[in-house]
Amino acid sequence: MAITTYTELKTAIANWLDRDDLTSVIPDFITIAEKQMEREIRHYKMIERSSGELDSQYSAVPSDYLETVRFGVITGNTFKLELTTLTDIMTRREGTQNTAGRPRYYAHIGETFELFPTPDQAYETELIYYQELPKLSGSQASNWLLEDAPDAYLYGSLMQASPYLGEDERVGVWSGLYAKAVSDINRVSEKTSQSSSGMRIQVNTY
């Protein structure tokens, strides 16, 4: 059967497991699989752009943020903010008596970025980042990953079902098929991202 929607995915999982009593837990298998895929898949269709003004020491990351691709100040001469550690930022603050200025560094602290120097005015910034998958649900019938790679969703969900069912004999097969699907997704993305120039382009990720 075709797997193009959330409902069809749930039906396929039940069919592959040959079980008709898992209606209440199959959505959990899918949710856990989505979280694992977010950790392992990096595809150009996950890349999003966010712009805004930063005028304080701390700035919240987008709600669907996974990982930074590029973060920069675009007020005046554009330049990339450099990722560093919280310890390094503290050392720099001590060395400059916490003088405000144009931000040049950032570090992660919880769900926020800490900037250094603390902005002395509002600066326009651009954040390019990998975003979370749009989660499948009753109100979200599909997303780009289910359309492009239903096998990743299916095998990933089946793999998560094995511990619940206490079945180990099939998890090796499903894990191998899932790993291949994820590898293919990342490989196709990398090939597509580089195909326009014929040259290898390195994207710095943090």
C-alpha positions, -999 to +999 in steps of 0.1 A: +000+000+000+010+036-005+023+055+026+015+091+020-004+102+051-003+097+089-033+074+087-017+052+060+016+051+080-002+039+111-020+012+091+013+001+075+029-002+109+001-024+122+002-045+090+040-050+092+037-059+129+007-082+121-011-067+151-045-051+153-043-042+191-017-014+190-039+015+179-032+035+211+006+030+210+015+032+173+014+071+175+041+068+202+063+047+180+060+074+153+068+102+177+099+085+191+110+077+155+106+114+146+128+125+175+155+100+164+153+112+128+157+148+140+190+138+156+203+119+126+189+136+094+203+168+080+186+177+048+183+210+030+146+209+033+151+213+071+169+246+067+150+277+078+158+314+080+150+337+109+158+374+110+153+399+137+168+426+159+190+417+189+194+444+215+202+425+247+227+400+261+203+370+257+181+360+228+157+331+225+163+305+198+134+298+175+108+273+189+116+247+162+154+251+164+177+221+161+211+233+150+228+264+136+240+265+101+250+302+100+244+331+124+254+367+115+249+404+120+237+421+088+236+457+101+263+476+083+291+453+071+278+418+073+298+393+093+294+359+109+290+355+146+315+330+160+303+302+182+322+299+215+318+286+250+301+302+280+335+302+298+351+320+270+324+346+269+328+352+307+366+356+302+360+381+275+335+401+296+360+402+324+388+413+301+367+442+287+349+452+318+317+440+301+318+469+276+289+469+252+294+469+215+286+451+182+282+414+190+309+391+176+305+359+196+276+337+208+272+307+230+243+284+239+227+286+273+194+267+276+170+278+250+188+311+244+219+325+228+242+346+249+259+374+229+292+391+234+297+420+235+263+428+248+247+448+220+250+486+224+220+491+201+196+471+181+214+450+154+197+432+126+207+395+125+201+365+103+200+330+117+201+300+092+193+268+111+180+233+109+144+231+121+125+203+137+103+181+115+066+191+112+052+164+135+026+140+120-007+140+138-044+140+132-041+176+120-008+172+102-014+144+077+020+146+060+053+164+058+082+166+034+100+137+049+070+113+047+066+124+011+102+119+002+111+089+024+082+069+038+106+040+043+125+060+070+093+067+088+081+030+085+114+013+095+121+039+122+087+033+138+090-005+135+124-003+152+108+017+181+080-010+184+104-038+191+112-029+228+075-024+235+066-058+220+097-076+235+107-088+201+144-088+193+145-111+162+133-084+137+149-053+152+182-060+135+165-061+101+145-029+107+175-011+122+196-019+091+168-007+067+163+024+088+200+032+088+202+028+050+172+051+045+187+078+067+221+075+049+203+078+016+184+109+027+215+127+039+235+116+008+208+129-016+207+162+002+245+166+001+245+157-036+217+182-044+233+210-024+266+206-043+253+198-078+248+234-090+285+243-090+302+210-095+324+219-066+325+207-030+309+233-007+315+231+030+288+244+053+300+251+088+276+237+114+276+242+151 
